[in-house]
């Protein structure tokens, strides 16, 4: 009898990062296949769940299925047409970047179904996805950050204040998205309005950040209540900033320096700050924390935390752990084990009240 766990990889999704998710899922599924039975569940851009044959994710196709949001069904994936039980995964592995996947929505469904799943829970996922909430939690934890403002809808007075207070250059970002989708570096006042229009296509809230001259550093974090930090790495962009194409295009020439060429004291500090950022949003499982090392002052500044970081062949998260002594397949096995550990801990909590 096989003792291999059935792991359902959820990928695709209703997000501007749909294509990135498909790429990440391909790497994750291959890495899991050596130790686990992989079930691929493609979520198309309309939000349909499609169970695919075989262990290799595909960017289309599959049998329409659903997951009942009740604990008694045991996390089964049922055929949409007749509710027939098709598979009962032991663990769900969301590889869903961006909205409707990394933001707590899918995590809420998995919690209602009472199934183990990899990664952060509902609150941490939502807080880390929303840059305004994330930055507020970082500020509460006393973490150093780049000066920023939040805008909700086009407001000429608020925009003028932000421009006057932050100066140029500055960055305009949708509050709830990743992979640099919708981000613009603004170097002239006339470009501020168009950058806002672009960002508001993706979200109703926009973050405006002061532009600084900085090196871009990243640290991977792994664990539940006792998280560990990897060695830091440095991104060397192949263009003005580390945008979507720089991260994912096949012709990208962005460099990854692992470990980052920084002093030992800075390495210790950035790892400490990464764990503090992880705990500030109450994350669990894994995350990647991104930093700026300001060139003029030498200050380390927390940029953001990603609770479902990229898992492609060129992604920083697995590369940093590999450099820290944890190979890709073992990293994935550890993530599955952390999911089961967290699920067992939550299952022990009481859901009724009595004296």
C-alpha positions as CSV (number, residue, x, y, z in Angstrom):
1,X,0.0,0.0,0.0
2,X,1.3,3.4,-0.9
3,X,2.0,5.8,1.9
4,X,2.7,8.8,-0.4
5,X,0.6,11.8,0.5
6,X,-1.7,13.2,-2.2
7,X,-0.9,16.8,-2.7
8,X,-3.2,19.0,-4.7
9,X,-1.4,21.9,-6.4
10,X,-3.7,24.8,-7.0
11,X,-2.5,27.2,-9.7
12,X,-3.6,29.7,-12.3
13,X,-6.3,31.9,-10.7
14,X,-8.2,35.1,-11.2
15,X,-5.2,37.4,-11.1
16,X,-2.9,39.6,-13.1
17,X,-0.3,37.1,-12.0
18,X,-2.1,34.1,-13.6
19,X,0.7,33.3,-16.0
20,X,3.4,33.5,-13.3
21,X,1.4,31.0,-11.2
22,X,1.3,28.5,-14.1
23,X,5.1,28.7,-14.3
24,X,5.6,28.3,-10.6
25,X,3.2,25.4,-10.4
26,X,5.2,23.5,-13.1
27,X,8.3,23.7,-11.0
28,X,6.5,22.9,-7.7
29,X,4.7,19.8,-9.2
30,X,8.0,18.4,-10.6
31,X,9.7,18.9,-7.2
32,X,6.9,17.3,-5.3
33,X,6.5,14.3,-7.6
34,X,9.5,12.4,-6.3
35,X,7.9,12.0,-2.8
36,X,4.2,12.7,-3.2
37,X,1.3,11.9,-5.5
38,X,0.6,15.2,-7.2
39,X,-2.9,16.3,-8.3
40,X,-3.0,19.4,-10.5
41,X,-6.0,21.7,-10.1
42,X,-6.0,24.5,-12.6
43,X,-8.1,27.6,-11.7
44,X,-8.9,29.4,-14.9
45,X,-9.4,33.2,-15.3
46,X,-13.2,32.8,-14.8
47,X,-12.5,31.1,-11.4
48,X,-13.4,27.5,-12.5
49,X,-11.6,24.7,-10.7
50,X,-10.4,22.0,-13.2
51,X,-8.8,18.8,-12.1
52,X,-6.2,17.7,-14.6
53,X,-4.9,14.2,-15.4
54,X,-1.3,13.4,-14.5
55,X,1.3,15.2,-12.4
56,X,2.2,17.9,-14.9
57,X,0.2,21.2,-14.7
58,X,-1.2,22.5,-17.9
59,X,-2.3,26.1,-18.7
60,X,-5.8,24.9,-19.8
61,X,-8.2,22.0,-19.5
62,X,-9.4,19.6,-17.0
63,X,-12.6,18.2,-15.3
64,X,-14.7,20.9,-13.5
65,X,-14.6,20.2,-9.8
66,X,-15.5,21.8,-6.5
67,X,-14.4,21.7,-2.9
68,X,-17.2,21.7,-0.4
69,X,-16.6,24.2,2.4
70,X,-17.6,21.8,5.2
71,X,-15.3,19.8,7.4
72,X,-17.3,16.6,7.1
73,X,-16.5,16.2,3.4
74,X,-12.8,15.6,4.2
75,X,-11.5,18.0,1.5
76,X,-12.7,15.8,-1.4
77,X,-12.6,17.3,-4.9
78,X,-16.0,16.4,-6.4
79,X,-17.0,16.5,-10.1
80,X,-19.2,19.6,-10.7
81,X,-21.7,17.9,-12.9
82,X,-22.8,15.1,-10.4
83,X,-20.8,15.6,-7.2
84,X,-19.0,12.4,-7.7
85,X,-15.9,12.0,-5.4
86,X,-12.8,12.1,-7.7
87,X,-9.9,12.5,-5.2
88,X,-9.3,13.3,-1.6
89,X,-6.0,15.2,-1.3
90,X,-4.1,15.0,2.0
91,X,-2.7,18.5,1.6
92,X,-3.5,21.4,-0.6
93,X,-0.6,23.5,-2.0
94,X,-1.8,26.9,-3.3
95,X,0.6,28.2,-5.9
96,X,-1.6,31.2,-6.6
97,X,0.1,34.6,-6.9
98,X,-1.9,37.8,-6.4
99,X,-5.6,38.3,-5.9
100,X,-8.0,35.4,-5.3
101,X,-5.2,33.2,-4.2
102,X,-2.5,34.9,-2.2
103,X,-4.9,37.3,-0.4
104,X,-6.7,35.0,2.0
105,X,-9.7,34.1,-0.1
106,X,-8.6,30.6,-1.1
107,X,-7.1,30.1,2.4
108,X,-10.6,30.9,3.8
109,X,-12.2,28.2,1.7
110,X,-9.5,25.7,2.8
111,X,-10.1,26.7,6.5
112,X,-13.8,26.1,6.1
113,X,-13.2,22.7,4.5
114,X,-10.8,22.0,7.5
115,X,-8.0,20.7,5.3
116,X,-4.2,21.1,5.6
117,X,-2.7,23.6,3.3
118,X,0.7,25.0,2.6
119,X,1.5,28.6,3.6
120,X,0.1,31.5,5.5
121,X,-3.4,31.6,7.0
122,X,-6.3,33.9,6.1
123,X,-5.3,37.0,8.2
124,X,-1.6,36.9,7.3
125,X,-2.3,36.3,3.6
126,X,-4.7,39.2,3.5
127,X,-2.4,41.6,5.4
128,X,0.7,40.7,3.4
129,X,-1.2,41.1,0.1
130,X,-2.5,44.5,0.9
131,X,0.5,46.8,1.0
132,X,-1.2,49.4,3.1
133,X,-2.2,46.9,5.8
134,X,1.3,45.3,5.6
135,X,3.1,48.6,6.0
136,X,0.9,49.5,9.0
137,X,1.8,46.2,10.7
138,X,5.5,46.7,9.9
139,X,5.3,50.2,11.4
140,X,3.6,48.8,14.5
141,X,6.5,46.3,14.9
142,X,9.0,49.2,14.5
143,X,10.4,48.0,11.2
144,X,12.2,50.6,9.1
145,X,10.5,51.4,5.8
146,X,10.6,53.8,2.8
147,X,8.3,56.8,3.3
148,X,5.0,56.3,1.5
149,X,1.4,57.5,1.1
150,X,-1.9,55.7,0.3
151,X,-4.4,57.0,-2.3
152,X,-7.9,55.8,-2.7
153,X,-9.2,56.9,-6.1
154,X,-8.2,60.0,-8.1
155,X,-8.0,63.0,-5.7
156,X,-6.1,66.0,-7.1
157,X,-5.5,67.5,-3.7
158,X,-4.2,64.3,-2.2
159,X,-2.0,63.6,-5.2
160,X,-0.5,67.1,-5.0
161,X,0.3,66.6,-1.4
162,X,1.9,63.2,-2.0
163,X,4.0,64.6,-4.8
164,X,5.1,67.6,-2.7
165,X,5.9,65.5,0.4
166,X,7.7,62.5,-1.3
167,X,9.3,64.3,-4.2
168,X,10.7,62.7,-7.4
169,X,11.4,60.1,-8.4
170,X,8.7,58.0,-6.8
171,X,7.0,54.6,-7.4
172,X,3.3,54.0,-7.9
173,X,2.0,50.6,-7.0
174,X,-1.4,48.9,-6.8
175,X,-2.0,47.9,-3.1
176,X,-3.0,44.4,-3.8
177,X,-0.8,42.8,-6.5
178,X,2.7,41.4,-6.9
179,X,5.3,40.5,-9.5
180,X,5.6,44.2,-10.2
181,X,2.3,44.2,-12.2
182,X,1.0,47.7,-12.5
183,X,4.0,49.4,-11.0
184,X,5.5,52.6,-12.5
185,X,8.6,54.6,-11.7
186,X,7.7,58.2,-12.0
187,X,10.5,60.7,-12.8
188,X,8.5,63.7,-13.9
189,X,5.4,65.3,-12.4
190,X,3.5,65.0,-15.7
191,X,3.9,61.2,-15.6
192,X,2.3,60.9,-12.1
193,X,-1.3,61.0,-13.4
194,X,-0.9,58.3,-16.0
195,X,1.0,56.1,-13.5
196,X,-2.0,56.4,-11.1
197,X,-4.5,55.6,-13.9
198,X,-2.5,52.4,-14.6
199,X,-2.3,51.3,-11.0
200,X,-6.0,52.0,-10.4
201,X,-6.8,49.5,-13.2
202,X,-5.7,46.8,-10.8
203,X,-6.9,48.0,-7.4
204,X,-9.0,50.7,-5.7
205,X,-6.0,51.5,-3.4
206,X,-2.6,52.7,-4.6
207,X,0.7,53.1,-2.7
208,X,3.0,55.9,-3.6
209,X,6.6,55.5,-2.4
210,X,9.6,57.8,-2.3
211,X,12.2,56.6,-4.8
212,X,15.6,55.9,-3.3
213,X,18.9,54.8,-4.6
214,X,19.2,51.3,-3.2
215,X,20.4,47.8,-3.6
216,X,17.6,45.2,-3.6
217,X,18.0,42.3,-1.2
218,X,15.8,39.3,-0.4
219,X,15.6,36.8,2.4
220,X,13.6,33.5,2.5
221,X,11.8,32.6,5.7
222,X,10.6,29.1,6.6
223,X,8.7,27.8,9.6
224,X,5.6,28.2,11.8
225,X,6.0,29.5,15.3
226,X,9.9,29.3,15.2
227,X,10.8,30.6,11.7
228,X,14.3,30.5,10.2
229,X,15.8,32.9,7.7
230,X,18.0,31.9,4.8
231,X,21.1,33.6,3.6
232,X,20.3,36.9,1.9
233,X,20.5,37.3,-1.9
234,X,20.8,40.4,-4.0
235,X,18.9,41.3,-7.2
236,X,20.9,43.1,-9.9
237,X,18.2,44.4,-12.3
238,X,18.8,44.4,-16.0
239,X,16.8,47.6,-16.4
240,X,15.8,50.6,-14.4
241,X,14.0,48.6,-11.7
242,X,13.1,45.0,-11.1
243,X,9.9,44.9,-13.2
244,X,7.7,42.0,-14.5
245,X,9.9,41.3,-17.5
246,X,13.1,41.4,-15.5
247,X,11.6,38.8,-13.2
248,X,10.0,36.4,-15.7
249,X,11.0,37.0,-19.3
250,X,13.1,34.2,-20.9
251,X,15.6,36.8,-22.1
252,X,15.9,38.5,-18.7
253,X,19.5,39.3,-17.8
254,X,18.8,40.2,-14.2
255,X,21.5,38.9,-11.9
256,X,21.0,37.0,-8.7
257,X,23.9,37.2,-6.2
258,X,23.7,34.4,-3.6
259,X,24.8,35.0,-1.0
260,X,24.5,38.8,-1.2
261,X,27.9,40.5,-1.0
262,X,27.3,42.4,2.2
263,X,29.1,42.6,5.6
264,X,28.5,39.9,8.2
265,X,26.8,42.4,10.5
266,X,24.4,43.4,7.7
267,X,23.7,39.7,7.0
268,X,22.7,39.1,10.7
269,X,20.5,42.2,10.8
270,X,18.7,41.5,7.6
271,X,17.9,37.9,8.7
272,X,16.6,39.3,12.0
273,X,14.4,41.8,10.3
274,X,13.1,39.2,7.9
275,X,11.9,37.0,10.8
276,X,10.4,40.1,12.5
277,X,8.5,41.0,9.3
278,X,7.3,37.4,9.1
279,X,6.0,37.5,12.6
280,X,4.6,41.0,12.2
281,X,1.9,39.7,9.8
282,X,1.6,36.4,11.7
283,X,2.8,34.4,8.7
284,X,3.5,30.7,8.8
285,X,4.9,28.1,6.4
286,X,7.0,30.3,4.2
287,X,7.5,33.7,2.8
288,X,10.1,35.9,1.0
289,X,10.9,39.3,2.6
290,X,12.3,42.0,0.3
291,X,14.6,44.8,1.4
292,X,16.3,48.0,0.2
293,X,19.8,48.7,1.3
294,X,20.0,52.5,0.8
295,X,23.2,53.5,-1.0
296,X,23.6,56.9,0.6
297,X,23.0,55.9,4.2
298,X,23.6,52.2,4.4
299,X,20.1,51.8,6.0
300,X,18.3,48.5,5.7
301,X,14.6,49.1,4.9
302,X,11.9,46.5,4.7
303,X,10.0,46.7,1.4
304,X,7.4,43.9,1.5
305,X,6.7,40.3,2.3
306,X,5.4,37.8,-0.2
307,X,3.5,34.8,1.4
308,X,3.4,32.9,-1.9
309,X,6.7,33.9,-3.5
310,X,7.7,32.8,-7.0
311,X,8.7,29.2,-7.4
312,X,10.0,29.2,-11.0
313,X,13.3,27.8,-11.9
314,X,14.9,31.3,-11.6
315,X,13.0,32.4,-8.5
316,X,14.9,33.7,-5.5
317,X,13.0,31.9,-2.8
318,X,14.1,28.3,-3.5
319,X,17.6,29.4,-4.6
320,X,18.2,31.1,-1.3
321,X,17.3,27.9,0.6
322,X,19.4,25.8,-1.7
323,X,22.3,28.1,-0.9
324,X,21.4,27.7,2.8
325,X,21.7,23.9,2.6
326,X,18.1,22.9,1.8
327,X,17.7,21.4,-1.7
328,X,14.5,22.1,-3.7
329,X,12.8,18.7,-3.2
330,X,13.6,18.8,0.6
331,X,12.3,22.4,0.8
332,X,8.9,21.3,-0.7
333,X,8.7,18.3,1.6
334,X,9.4,20.6,4.5
335,X,6.5,22.9,3.4
336,X,4.1,20.0,3.3
337,X,5.3,18.9,6.8
338,X,4.8,22.4,8.1
339,X,1.3,22.4,6.6
340,X,0.4,19.2,8.5
341,X,2.0,20.5,11.7
342,X,-0.1,23.7,11.6
343,X,-3.3,21.8,10.8
344,X,-2.8,19.4,13.7
345,X,-2.2,22.4,16.0
346,X,-5.4,24.1,14.8
347,X,-7.4,20.9,15.1
348,X,-6.6,20.8,18.8
349,X,-8.3,24.2,19.4
350,X,-11.8,24.2,20.9
351,X,-14.6,25.5,18.8
352,X,-17.3,25.3,21.6
353,X,-17.5,26.9,25.0
354,X,-18.1,25.3,28.4
355,X,-16.9,26.0,31.9
